[in-house]
């Protein structure tokens, strides 16, 4: 359940998570280190990365910078399908902890819905039992495969990280997650850096932003958190990181939320390939995750 006073939400395991944080997709290790340090100094307390981003060591260095204790930060990462068989997942979790330089993860997700995701999910459940992970979940699963995992899981998914923004609102997955107490975590919450010009130039969003004296990005992020979604915008700009976090001093009214809801065009910005193409490409991609600096 989301708390708008603190901009936090409570996961289905009782864990409290900020509704706004930092994503690190496409950041180099050095950029990730800078962005994590900057975000923490600016008040962020949620950091998201992934094995396949190849920047976990940089994220770990940023997290270890003086000033913020580890237990004050919610840290999450994601496992790639090449690591999904049960025994491989167990080893991958330990390797992930080493790369990040931490003793535990606050949440761990399966990054894609391909390969032996049921075996991988079981290994994540065991990692929760072992105290290596606090919460587990999924990323980019469709309705059928999310339901398969959630129905069989001993520990229900706490988070489902999916592409979500005003032009692609994913209402069916939001409703499905609610059945299991699963919170949506929004990647590409601003439509993606290379594709967000039309979002930022939208008349409805610009009008709402002008009314509140805020930027369109701040309005969109406020929309996410008022829906109870966790938003993880990514940036390597200190100015943009500070801007993204500055959404606590205003609120959208019911009419504004409804007008933004009306913008949904079911238009993904990232997953434009068919699921068959995704499966072929993602299963064939098996990088050496330790080959990062």
C-alpha positions, -999 to +999 in steps of 0.1 A: +000+000+000+013+034-010+018+063+015+017+097-002+030+114+029+063+096+028+063+086-009+068+049+001+050+017-005+047-015+015+055-047-004+036-079+002+063-091+025+060-060+048+091-043+034+089-005+029+103+008-004+105+044-017+083+052-047+110+072-064+146+063-070+173+059-095+176+035-125+210+028-140+202+014-174+228+022-202+251+039-176+288+029-178+303+017-145+319+052-139+286+070-148+267+046-125+291+053-097+286+091-101+249+089-105+244+066-074+266+090-053+247+120-066+213+104-061+220+094-025+234+129-018+202+143-033+180+122-010+173+091-031+171+059-011+163+034-039+189+022-065+181-002-093+205-020-116+209-054-134+235-080-143+231-072-180+237-034-175+274-044-168+277-016-142+271-034-109+306-028-096+301+009-104+268+009-085+285-008-056+312+019-055+287+046-055+267+029-028+298+025-006+307+062-008+306+079+026+274+095+039+246+070+036+245+037+055+237+005+036+206-002+056+191+031+046+191+022+009+169-001-010+191-019-036+177-040-064+191-059-093+180-084-120+192-117-132+196-125-170+181-157-186+215-172-191+217-175-153+183-191-149+188-228-143+185-234-105+221-241-098+233-213-121+209-189-104+223-198-070+259-191-082+247-159-100+232-145-068+265-149-050+284-134-079+260-105-080+265-098-042+303-098-048+301-074-077+279-050-058+301-054-026+271-061-004+259-089+020+223-089+008+200-075-018+168-057-009+151-071-040+161-094-069+141-098-101+141-122-131+149-098-159+131-116-187+104-143-191+126-168-211+146-198-202+141-218-170+124-190-151+106-214-128+139-229-116+154-195-112+125-183-092+128-213-068+165-204-064+155-168-055+130-182-029+158-201-014+180-170-014+153-153+007+154-181+032+191-178+034+190-141+041+207-131+009+176-114-006+148-096+012+122-095-016+119-111-051+099-105-082+098-104-120+105-080-148+089-079-183+067-109-178+035-112-198+001-120-182+003-157-189+038-162-175+034-139-146+003-158-136+022-191-140+050-180-116+027-163-091+003-192-089+031-217-082+054-195-061+060-202-025+069-165-021+047-144-042+063-118-064+067-085-045+076-064-075+070-065-113+092-042-131+078-032-165+079-004-191+052+020-179+045+057-188+015+078-198+015+065-233+019+028-222+001+023-189-001-015-187-034-016-169-039-054-174-005-062-157-012-036-130-045-053-122-030-088-123-003-078-099-028-064-075-043-099-071-010-111-056+000-078-038+026-072-064+038-036-069+045-022-103+080-008-107+082+015-138+112+015-160+112+040-188+088+061-166+096+091-188+092+072-220+130+066-226+157+092-231+158+087-269+120+087-273+105+111-248+102+143-269+065+138-277+058+130-240+075+162-229+058+182-256+023+168-249-002+197-244-020+180-216+012+174-196+026+208-204-007+224-191-006+205-159+031+213-154+025+250-159-003+250-134+019+235-107+051+253-117+068+220-124+084+203-153+066+177-174+091+151-161+081+159-125+044+157-134+048+123-150+069+110-121+042+123-097+016+105-117+035+073-113+039+075-076+002+086-070-007+054-089+013+035-063+040+026-089+077+027-080+095+050-106+132+046-114+142+073-139+178+071-150+202+099-155+239+108-154+231+145-149+232+159-113+206+185-123+182+160-138+186+136-108+177+164-084+147+174-106+134+139-107+134+136-069+117+170-063+082+157-065+072+158-029+058+194-027+028+191-050+000+166-059-021+159-089-059+161-084-084+135-096-091+154-128-054+157-136-048+120-129-078+111-152-066+134-180-032+117-179-049+083-179-066+093-211-033+096-228-027+058-228-021+046-264-007+012-255+025+022-273+057+005-259+089+024-266+114-005-260+098-039-267+089-035-303+101-070-313+077-099-311+080-122-281+095-149-304+122-125-315+129-115-280+132-151-268+157-159-296+178-128-290+178-129-252+185-166-248+214-163-273+229-134-253+251-146-224+278-120-215+305-125-189+290-105-161+323-104-142+339-086-172+331-052-159+351-027-140 
